[in-house]
Amino acid sequence: MRIYNLFPLLAGTFDQWQAHLVRAAEMGFDWIFVNPIQQLGRSGSLYSIKDYFAINPALCARSAQSPDEQVRAVTVQAEKLGLRVMVDLVINHCAYDSDLLKQHPEWFAKENGRIANPYCIHDGEKVVWRDLARFDHRRGGDAEGYYRYCRDVVMHLLGLGFSGFRCDAAYQIPAGFWKRLIEDVKKNRPDAVFVAETLGCSADQTRQTAEAGFDAIFNSSKWWDFGSPWLLEQYQLTRATAPSISFPESHDTARLYAESYGNVDALKQRYLFAALFSSGVMMPMGYEFGFSKALNVVDTRPSDWEQTDIDLTGFVREINHIKRHYRVFQEESITQLWGCSNPAVMIMWKAAPSNGSQALLILNKDIWNRQHCYVDDLYHYVQVAPPLRDVSPQWPMEHLPTPFDYELLPGMGRVLVAGPEVS
């Protein structure tokens, strides 16, 4: 999956989404991910859902169409552009002022006699979200009634034209619940896709969640330093269980352009790596233009759209073209790091189990300086006969010399492949 995250609060009302859908399609994305669009609770957070069957009025245009009809119009537009649409599925908690707390108090976790708030541990401190009420998936009463409610939510969203679900904090919900839900939904809609958000949990927790039947999970490659062993260790633990999705930034992180002090080469480096490391990739809107202002689930507005002189749409299109055409970048390929005489250069080898195609990704880790890469013979790094082709997005070489002696620009990646293209 090549996913473009259309952030609703930045995109504006549904009648304004067409231009964003067109741009995503032109960049070679095949999925749109939309954060929650349902009616919100008092806090105004996208992830504080008050009514799962009503649409956020802030996203609805003044129109003769009903809110549901406006959503269906968007998903139809996307489909005509070759885009499937995925929406957030938030069933680990709801807004604390939702009517569900009065109608079904037995569905919620209790703490000191009151309905509990969800929380996390951040830097050793407990962070509590007091605008949210935590569902009890383990010991709650009327578990069957709650399960049917969640299934009805999914079927309602499918009816609006969504065909995929990013399952928020999926690891916080028992695997048995997910397994039953996914199996039930796919009996009616075998094309429905479920992706687990598992960031912040262990590799074992991730694997256990993925084994519930998810079509994909998200990985943590955004935080990798291109050398430490932890990412490949995690990748190997889950590679055979479910495909994974990388991202260079997300709606939960700072903007990479701001993090890198306005370095465009950092944006190119991280998108290239995210797209080619794992089978899936996701990019939030605004990344292609070097936006600096972080997305905020409460405060972001269409007026936060930034005017920049950066346009990476062509670069992103080239990377997505590479991903679309080579099987080795479409699956959880066998992946290893090879040594390089220059520690500022990463050489990553990938091999696709499905068809034996292989790739080398040569990456300048340094986003500020040129780095020299020297390899006696590139074929020592792969187990295939010539030719090894350069399909890099910038200045691909018609012939790869032996020895390979190349000056990498800041953050630059060279992409070398061996094997057939995907028809």
Phi, psi and omega in degrees: 000132173250105194249131173253122181274104175273110185273114191303319184292336177272326182286332179092202183290158188305328182288353179260002186278341187304314183298323179290323177295316179299314181298319179298316179296319180293333177278358176092016175280151178239358175226147169246129172254127180243127174295171188307139181243005183280170180298135188262160174279189187299328184290338180080008178282139178303332184262013174247083188272126180268317182226113184288346183249010177240153183262143177303115183297336179294341181265353185267132176279159171290111189203157174288343178286145174288163176306315179298320179294325177294321177295315180298324178298322179293314182293329175292316177303315181298315181300321179296335179269005181082023183247132169266155186240129179248140180235154177294136173247106186249094182236015173271341177202169174218179178294143182291340178260019176289147176296342180299329181295328178274323184285324184220064180300338181289348179279352191248151175288146180245148178213118182054040175083000179232161179295131190278151172268146171289160181207169172218166175255115182238119182053040177082359180245146179279122178252120184251133176263098187282351176274359185241151174244134187267123174291148178255102182272354186251315186236006184291152174284160180053049180300325181292320179296319178294319179301314181298324178298313180297319178297320179295323177299313180298314181295325177297316180293322174299322179294337177277356176108359175285145179233006178213160183222125168270113188270105187297132178046049187301328183291346179278354181248135183306142181300326180296325177297312180297316183302315180294316182297313182297316180296317180297315182295318185286346172297323180266326182228078182299343180274354181293140184243133178240123181242129184267127171272112187235018183294139178094356177250169183287166178297324178294317176298319179298314180297317180299320178293314182301325182291351178285357177114011180293146179281337180195163175228164174265143177251178187252027185296340180304329185262009183281148180260013180067023179205321183299149186285345192298322185293313181292329176296314178296317181301317181292326181293330185248354189301320183277350184271313182203147173299155179237162183236128177260160175209144179278337172198168179214181179291347179265353184248168170293158174291134181297325180298321177287318180299325184264016177058042175076034182261109180293327179297330176294320178298316179295314182301311186288327178289318178303313182294314182301318183290327187258351180284313186237176188291332180237162178215147175225138180227129179280151180298142182099338178301320184293345179247010177067042178294146182255330186280123182297146174289137182235129187287354177245312196261343182298141179222162177304332179293349177278359177299126187263144174262113182234170175257019180256136176215101181258015183300322178293319179295314179299320178300318179297316180296315179296328176296316178300313182298321183290335189257354182229122184302328183298338179258008183247002180218170178283082185289155172298128190226132177218156172261134174255152180288153176224144181297335177256112183295348178276000180244131176258134173241114182246130178255137179227142178225130182273119179298332187289322184224006176078001178292153184226164179209152169241131174247113179255117191231131172280112180293336186275117182271002183245337187227153171292150177223142184268133177240124178232126177227126181304311182209113181300333183287349172289342183265353181230160179249048180223158176279158176303156008264153169254120189256142176269114179243025184302149181290340180239120174049059177297143181268136178290330181226131178267116185284157171235117001287161178271116186228107192218141176262109182276130174292164180308126178071002187291144173240136171255133185242115183242132184230154174222126182128173187286152170284161175279128182287000000 
